Amino acid sequence: MAVPQKTSKRFVAGYFAAACLLMLFASLQPGAQGRVAVFAAPWSNSAPEIIALAGGRIVSTDSSGWIAVSELGSEGLLGRHYGSGAVFVASSLVAQACANLMQPYQEKNS
């Protein structure tokens, strides 16, 4: 019995989308050192509180408190961020983009 062509196309499209999402997620994972973006869930502690509970250093934060940039300096700090309630901790590239977005408008145009 042959698989209908429509089902086959859906499977290939779904497989491709899942592979792309997996690669995107893997590329956003931070290294051992440098700045990281810490994302908090709306129902948990704020991102600065998560960083403080983990024993990290807050570099910058947004006005909502859901995203903050931290500096990874000590061994195990990444795991402590997750243990303190972080939903996702992203690489320094994402942290740099978040830090640029969180700067006041006046500073960007100076």
N, C-alpha and C positions, 0 to 999 in steps of 0.2 A: 504494500500500500504506500503510495507516494504522499509526501508531506505537501500540503497546499503551499503555493508560492508565497502567498500573503503571510502565512505563519513563519516561513523561512526568513523572509525579509525582516519581520519584526524581531525574530531571534537575533539576527546579525546586527540590527540597529541597537538592540538592547545590550548585546555583548560589547559592541564598540563603545557605547556610552558608559558602561560600567568600567571598561578598561581605561577610558579617558579620565574618569573621576578618580580611579585608583592612582593613576600617574600624577594627577594634579595634587591629590592629598599627599602622596609621597614626596613630591617636590617642595611642598610647603613645610615639611618637618624641619625643625631647627637643628643646628649642629651643637657642639658642646660649649661653645663660647659665643659671645656677641649679644646683640639685642634681639629680643623676641616680643611678639605681640601676644598678649594674654587676653583671651576672650572669656567673658563670664556670661552665664545664663541669666535671663531676666528674673528668675525666681531664686537665685542664689546671692551670695555676697557680691559686692561690686569687684571689678577687676583690681583696683588698688588695694582693697582689703585682702583679696586672694594673694597678691604679691607680698603684702606685709605678713600674712600668716605663714607664707612659705619662707620668709626671711630674706626676700629679695629686695632690690633697689628699684624704686619707681622712677622712670625717666620722664614719661609724660602720660597723660590720660585724656580721654575725651569727656565732654560735658555730661554724657549719659552715664558714665561709669562702667559701661559694658566692655570697653576696650582700654587697655593700658599697655605701655611699652616698658619692659623690664630689661635689666642687664643680667645675663647669665655669667656668673663669675665663679661660683663654687660647684664642686662635684655634687650631683644629685638634686640641684635646684630645679631642673626641669620636672623631675618626678614629684618634687614637693609642690610645684605649681598645680599639677593635676590632683595631688592629694589634698590640696587646700580648696579645691572646687572649680578649677579652670575647666571649661568645656573644651577648649582647643588652644594650643600654644603653637604659634606659627613662626616661621623662619625670620631671619633678620631682614630679608627683602620685604616681607609683609610688614614687619615692624617699622621699617623706614618709610614705607608708603603711609602707614597709619600715623606716624609721627608728623609727616608733612601735612596730612589732612587735619591734624589736631592743632596745628599752629594757628594763632589768631590771624585774621585776614590782613591786618596792618603789617605784620612781620613778613608775610609772603611778598608784599608789593614794595618793600623797602629796598 
